[in-house]
Amino acid sequence: MTPSLKDTKALLAYADEKKKKVTIGYNYLFDPAALEIRGLVKSGQLGEIVHVESIYGYGLAGPYGSAILADPNHWVLKLPGQLYHNNIDHLLCRTLDFFADDEPDVQAWGWVQREPKFGDDRDKMVDELRIFIRGKKTTMFGTFSSHVKPVSQLMTVYGTKNIAHVDYNSRTVTLEPNGSLPSAIGRLVPAFDNAMAYAKAGIVNAKKFAQSEFHYFASINKLFRLFYASITDGAPLPISYRDITRVSAALEEIIRRVPPGGSR
């Protein structure tokens, strides 16, 4: 939201003082798959959340990555955390959503995996980042990678009752098969259960597509509608100031630990 946690708090306080409302573009929170996984958690189907793992893939050969590498003065290179600074708030917001803690412990490690070839700030741009967050009851391991192929947006939520897998690219949510049959048969059935789960997810997505709820900007559209409703109808803000502040705090700690060039 801002370059620092201090600025984030100041901005939110200023909005309150002026009786205005603020939100932020954490559109992944309103992706159809994100809404589904939050529904599973709220209904208790996963039980108490113990651990979350998420990977945020970034293609340096894509239109955005290639634009950064082509310009030594690109604005992303001027950010304190450069490339990951512009992206991992999306990873953080969708994983911290499962934490009850206001100030969980944050650790991070980062490095430059590609070979240097420019002789400027582009060679210092961290392209691999690992994050570990520990709360009182929940932990998270996050991966930002510019080298994993195919470029993926995945999350797995581990609960005391079940495990859920989220694919943000295909917008699917599936539950881990609970194999209860003995011996070889018990190891055979889960593969078919997985296939059935993805088939059901495909049918759900087809229905959403038919209802014009599956387009590329469906999540940001949902965020806009909820924010407008908070202004015109007094509905709750789509993203609480607490969550905005938690993400800002975690990002600031990651930047402190992982400067340009990588972890010391």
C-alpha positions as MATLAB code, in Angstrom:
seq = 'MTPSLKDTKALLAYADEKKKKVTIGYNYLFDPAALEIRGLVKSGQLGEIVHVESIYGYGLAGPYGSAILADPNHWVLKLPGQLYHNNIDHLLCRTLDFFADDEPDVQAWGWVQREPKFGDDRDKMVDELRIFIRGKKTTMFGTFSSHVKPVSQLMTVYGTKNIAHVDYNSRTVTLEPNGSLPSAIGRLVPAFDNAMAYAKAGIVNAKKFAQSEFHYFASINKLFRLFYASITDGAPLPISYRDITRVSAALEEIIRRVPPGGSR';
ca = [
       0.000    0.000    0.000;
       2.872    2.359    0.884;
       6.678    2.148    0.993;
       6.668    1.482    4.748;
       4.536    0.219    7.636;
       4.719    3.669    9.236;
       3.278    5.232    6.074;
       0.535    2.599    5.904;
      -0.578    3.347    9.453;
      -0.451    7.080    8.774;
      -2.543    6.754    5.627;
      -5.214    4.645    7.330;
      -5.321    7.046   10.293;
      -5.683    9.992    7.925;
      -8.583    8.274    6.144;
     -10.328    7.748    9.487;
      -9.717   11.355   10.472;
     -11.305   12.581    7.230;
     -14.121   10.013    7.513;
     -13.043    8.381    4.259;
     -12.565    4.735    3.352;
      -9.520    2.998    1.916;
      -9.012   -0.377    0.281;
      -6.203   -2.068   -1.600;
      -6.011   -4.247   -4.700;
      -5.647   -7.631   -3.035;
      -7.800   -9.105   -5.756;
      -6.635  -12.672   -5.052;
      -8.796  -12.585   -1.918;
     -11.876  -12.365   -4.147;
     -10.897  -14.896   -6.768;
     -13.630  -17.569   -7.040;
     -11.176  -20.155   -5.700;
     -10.240  -17.912   -2.754;
     -13.885  -17.380   -1.861;
     -14.425  -21.145   -1.998;
     -11.484  -21.999    0.274;
     -12.542  -19.371    2.795;
     -16.004  -20.898    2.753;
     -14.552  -24.328    3.511;
     -12.590  -22.905    6.434;
     -15.555  -20.945    7.785;
     -17.809  -24.007    7.614;
     -15.293  -26.030    9.610;
     -14.681  -28.638    6.918;
     -10.915  -28.273    7.258;
     -10.918  -28.016   11.029;
      -8.334  -25.821   12.731;
      -5.740  -24.501   10.273;
      -2.285  -25.813   11.161;
      -0.154  -24.856    8.144;
      -0.373  -23.091    4.764;
       1.962  -23.410    1.789;
       1.825  -21.133   -1.229;
       3.865  -20.581   -4.362;
       3.791  -17.403   -6.423;
       5.372  -17.946   -9.819;
       6.677  -15.066  -11.903;
       7.817  -15.335  -15.517;
      10.781  -13.075  -16.230;
      10.364  -13.929  -19.911;
       6.778  -12.631  -19.862;
       5.698   -9.111  -20.860;
       6.216   -7.603  -17.393;
       9.454   -9.382  -16.548;
      11.043   -8.689  -19.921;
      10.132   -4.987  -19.620;
      11.991   -4.781  -16.286;
      15.077   -6.532  -17.614;
      15.117   -4.290  -20.700;
      15.209   -1.035  -18.710;
      17.958   -0.297  -16.114;
      15.821    2.601  -14.817;
      12.558    0.679  -14.508;
      10.513    1.826  -11.502;
      10.399   -1.716  -10.046;
      14.187   -1.608   -9.635;
      13.794    1.498   -7.452;
      11.634   -0.309   -4.878;
      13.432   -1.396   -1.688;
      12.593   -5.041   -2.488;
      12.601   -4.596   -6.266;
      10.816   -7.445   -8.085;
       9.412   -9.368   -5.124;
       8.359   -6.085   -3.443;
       5.900   -5.531   -6.282;
       4.385   -9.006   -6.064;
       4.470  -10.846   -2.764;
       1.813   -8.791   -1.010;
      -0.566  -11.018   -3.019;
       1.048  -14.139   -1.560;
       1.023  -12.625    1.925;
      -2.595  -11.477    1.892;
      -3.949  -14.839    0.808;
      -1.929  -16.786    3.411;
      -2.124  -14.426    6.397;
      -5.890  -14.642    5.946;
      -5.657  -17.977    7.821;
      -3.744  -16.535   10.792;
      -5.424  -15.297   13.953;
      -2.236  -13.506   15.048;
      -1.802   -9.758   14.719;
       2.007   -9.947   14.717;
       3.276  -13.395   13.696;
       7.017  -14.005   13.452;
       8.374  -13.472    9.917;
      11.587  -14.859    8.452;
      12.807  -14.716    4.860;
      15.677  -15.688    2.613;
      16.288  -14.526   -0.956;
      18.911  -14.711   -3.667;
      19.628  -14.039   -7.356;
      19.600  -17.347   -9.211;
      20.128  -16.148  -12.785;
      23.610  -15.300  -14.046;
      24.627  -11.588  -13.887;
      24.978   -9.914  -17.266;
      24.030   -6.210  -16.990;
      26.448   -4.683  -14.491;
      23.710   -2.586  -12.829;
      20.739   -2.924  -10.458;
      19.158   -5.568  -12.661;
      21.846   -8.023  -11.571;
      20.896   -7.412   -7.919;
      17.197   -8.141   -8.459;
      16.264  -11.066   -6.210;
      14.384  -13.652   -8.267;
      14.011  -16.428   -5.656;
      12.463  -15.763   -2.227;
      11.401  -18.052    0.608;
       9.219  -16.889    3.492;
       8.423  -18.599    6.782;
       5.759  -17.162    9.094;
       4.937  -18.590   12.505;
       1.916  -17.745   14.598;
       0.674  -19.266   17.839;
      -1.195  -22.082   16.086;
      -0.513  -21.658   12.370;
       2.594  -21.595   10.207;
       3.153  -20.644    6.567;
       5.835  -21.372    4.014;
       5.763  -19.168    0.928;
       7.763  -19.367   -2.280;
       8.310  -16.603   -4.814;
      10.049  -18.084   -7.844;
      11.038  -16.756  -11.242;
      12.450  -20.106  -12.370;
       9.829  -22.773  -11.607;
       7.968  -23.874  -14.743;
       5.162  -23.851  -15.520;
       4.516  -20.497  -13.840;
       2.051  -21.415  -11.097;
      -0.133  -19.825   -8.449;
      -0.824  -22.570   -5.917;
      -1.796  -22.867   -2.263;
      -2.331  -25.818    0.067;
      -4.163  -25.370    3.367;
      -3.574  -28.043    6.015;
      -6.258  -28.450    8.655;
      -6.954  -30.847   11.510;
      -9.832  -32.404    9.519;
      -8.743  -32.153    5.896;
      -6.306  -30.648    3.397;
      -7.379  -28.361    0.550;
      -5.462  -27.578   -2.654;
      -6.059  -24.277   -4.462;
      -4.942  -23.557   -8.027;
      -5.415  -19.858   -8.781;
      -4.586  -20.293  -12.474;
      -7.274  -22.886  -13.124;
      -9.446  -21.566  -10.273;
     -10.004  -24.957   -8.709;
     -10.268  -26.085   -5.100;
      -9.976  -29.785   -4.285;
      -9.834  -31.729   -1.045;
      -7.228  -34.376   -0.311;
      -8.735  -37.878   -0.678;
      -9.007  -39.594    2.686;
      -7.916  -43.135    1.833;
      -9.495  -45.519    4.326;
      -9.373  -48.770    2.361;
      -6.646  -51.308    3.218;
      -3.432  -52.179    1.357;
      -3.068  -51.736   -2.407;
      -6.729  -50.898   -2.991;
      -6.465  -48.043   -0.532;
      -3.581  -46.606   -2.564;
      -5.413  -47.066   -5.850;
      -8.696  -45.316   -5.073;
      -7.381  -41.799   -4.211;
      -6.219  -41.199   -7.794;
      -9.780  -41.702   -9.011;
     -11.094  -39.544   -6.175;
      -8.749  -36.770   -7.323;
      -9.952  -37.113  -10.894;
     -13.553  -36.876   -9.745;
     -12.802  -33.800   -7.631;
     -11.220  -31.985  -10.587;
     -14.123  -33.010  -12.819;
     -16.575  -31.491  -10.330;
     -14.456  -28.327  -10.118;
     -14.492  -28.127  -13.921;
     -18.288  -28.328  -13.979;
     -18.532  -25.567  -11.352;
     -16.185  -23.382  -13.409;
     -18.201  -24.041  -16.560;
     -21.333  -22.818  -14.781;
     -19.494  -19.703  -13.598;
     -18.284  -19.110  -17.142;
     -21.863  -19.348  -18.426;
     -22.908  -16.784  -15.801;
     -20.048  -14.412  -16.774;
     -18.386  -14.950  -13.389;
     -15.215  -16.600  -14.708;
     -13.617  -13.802  -16.701;
     -10.038  -12.666  -16.047;
     -11.000   -9.652  -13.901;
     -13.741  -11.389  -11.899;
     -11.835  -10.966   -8.626;
     -11.044   -7.263   -8.993;
     -14.624   -6.667  -10.138;
     -15.868   -8.329   -6.931;
     -13.508   -6.174   -4.859;
     -14.767   -2.982   -6.515;
     -18.414   -3.901   -5.926;
     -17.807   -4.648   -2.247;
     -15.854   -1.420   -1.770;
     -18.594    0.628   -3.429;
     -21.161   -1.088   -1.180;
     -19.113   -0.109    1.882;
     -19.332    3.531    0.735;
     -22.929    3.723   -0.457;
     -24.612    1.215    1.880;
     -22.384    1.213    4.960;
     -21.352   -2.403    4.390;
     -18.079   -3.639    5.939;
     -14.883   -2.863    4.074;
     -13.868   -5.762    1.805;
     -10.352   -5.779    3.335;
      -9.971   -4.728    6.955;
      -7.365   -2.204    8.017;
      -6.004   -4.915   10.331;
      -5.269   -7.163    7.353;
      -3.770   -4.314    5.325;
      -1.481   -3.502    8.267;
      -0.471   -7.147    8.813;
       0.599   -7.528    5.196;
       2.485   -4.233    5.301;
       4.299   -5.295    8.485;
       5.259   -8.697    7.068;
       6.485   -7.154    3.816;
       8.591   -4.602    5.677;
      10.285   -7.344    7.709;
      10.974   -9.359    4.554;
      12.552   -6.316    2.898;
      14.690   -5.777    5.992;
      15.948   -9.353    5.774;
      16.299   -9.554    1.982;
      17.813   -6.414    0.398;
      18.758   -6.189   -3.297;
      21.383   -8.821   -4.030;
      19.920  -11.292   -1.549;
      20.088  -12.283    2.115;
      23.225  -11.453    4.025;
];
